Every structure is written in C-alpha cells, then in structure tokens.
Amino acid sequence: MSVRSRETLERALQDMGLHCRVEAYDALAVVVPEVGERRLELHDIRRRAIELARTYGFSHLAVELREPEQPPDTRATLPRG
C-alpha cells in the first residue's frame, strides 16, 4: 500500500480539471465537488478518480452531493452509532 495522502489526491484531482476538495476518513476519501461541478458524472472521470484514490493510499472513494442552494458549510448527514 502506498502512503495515504489527502493533499496529494486533492491536487491530482484538481490537475484533472475537477473543481473539488478532498476529505479523508481513514481509508475513505470523500470528494466534495464545488457547486456546479459535474465531471464526476462521466464514467471515465470517475474511474480515473478511483484509480488515483488507490494510488494515494485510499481503499474507497465517495462523492458528497450538494444542492446548488445549499450553503458551503452545510454537511451531509452521517448516522452516528
């Protein structure tokens, strides 16, 4: 396994032209696209993003979906148990 790096994955995704940030939760990388960013809907882009996540030490990649009118600091609800 490679060294896990949120910053490097974020930079690599931005170098692909994605307008996003990345959050890391252990081996899960969460891509948070800017409002209006739709390139992750493309199969080839998603596949490349997953490959990059694995390259930078993550086992899983998720995308946080946001509504256009949602304030930037609003987060998706995650169950706590």
Contacts in CASP RR format, 6 or more apart in sequence:
PFRMAT RR
TARGET T0000
AUTHOR 0000-0000-0000
METHOD contacts of the structure
MODEL  1
MSVRSRETLERALQDMGLHCRVEAYDALAVVVPEVGERRLELHDIRRRAI
ELARTYGFSHLAVELREPEQPPDTRATLPRG
1 57 0 8 1.000
2 55 0 8 1.000
2 56 0 8 1.000
2 57 0 8 1.000
3 56 0 8 1.000
3 57 0 8 1.000
4 24 0 8 1.000
4 27 0 8 1.000
4 56 0 8 1.000
4 57 0 8 1.000
4 58 0 8 1.000
5 56 0 8 1.000
5 57 0 8 1.000
6 22 0 8 1.000
6 23 0 8 1.000
6 24 0 8 1.000
6 29 0 8 1.000
6 56 0 8 1.000
8 56 0 8 1.000
9 22 0 8 1.000
9 29 0 8 1.000
9 52 0 8 1.000
9 53 0 8 1.000
9 56 0 8 1.000
9 58 0 8 1.000
10 20 0 8 1.000
10 21 0 8 1.000
10 22 0 8 1.000
12 52 0 8 1.000
12 55 0 8 1.000
12 56 0 8 1.000
13 20 0 8 1.000
13 22 0 8 1.000
13 31 0 8 1.000
13 49 0 8 1.000
13 52 0 8 1.000
14 20 0 8 1.000
16 45 0 8 1.000
16 48 0 8 1.000
16 49 0 8 1.000
16 52 0 8 1.000
17 39 0 8 1.000
18 31 0 8 1.000
18 33 0 8 1.000
18 37 0 8 1.000
18 39 0 8 1.000
18 40 0 8 1.000
18 45 0 8 1.000
18 49 0 8 1.000
19 33 0 8 1.000
19 34 0 8 1.000
19 37 0 8 1.000
20 31 0 8 1.000
20 32 0 8 1.000
20 33 0 8 1.000
20 34 0 8 1.000
20 37 0 8 1.000
20 40 0 8 1.000
21 31 0 8 1.000
21 32 0 8 1.000
22 29 0 8 1.000
22 30 0 8 1.000
22 31 0 8 1.000
22 32 0 8 1.000
23 29 0 8 1.000
23 30 0 8 1.000
23 32 0 8 1.000
24 30 0 8 1.000
24 58 0 8 1.000
27 57 0 8 1.000
27 58 0 8 1.000
27 59 0 8 1.000
27 60 0 8 1.000
28 58 0 8 1.000
28 59 0 8 1.000
28 60 0 8 1.000
28 61 0 8 1.000
28 62 0 8 1.000
29 53 0 8 1.000
29 56 0 8 1.000
29 58 0 8 1.000
29 60 0 8 1.000
29 61 0 8 1.000
29 62 0 8 1.000
30 61 0 8 1.000
30 62 0 8 1.000
30 63 0 8 1.000
30 64 0 8 1.000
31 40 0 8 1.000
31 49 0 8 1.000
31 61 0 8 1.000
31 62 0 8 1.000
31 63 0 8 1.000
31 64 0 8 1.000
32 63 0 8 1.000
32 64 0 8 1.000
32 66 0 8 1.000
33 40 0 8 1.000
33 63 0 8 1.000
33 64 0 8 1.000
33 66 0 8 1.000
35 66 0 8 1.000
35 68 0 8 1.000
35 70 0 8 1.000
35 72 0 8 1.000
36 68 0 8 1.000
39 45 0 8 1.000
40 46 0 8 1.000
40 49 0 8 1.000
40 63 0 8 1.000
49 61 0 8 1.000
50 61 0 8 1.000
53 60 0 8 1.000
53 61 0 8 1.000
64 75 0 8 1.000
64 76 0 8 1.000
65 76 0 8 1.000
66 74 0 8 1.000
66 76 0 8 1.000
END
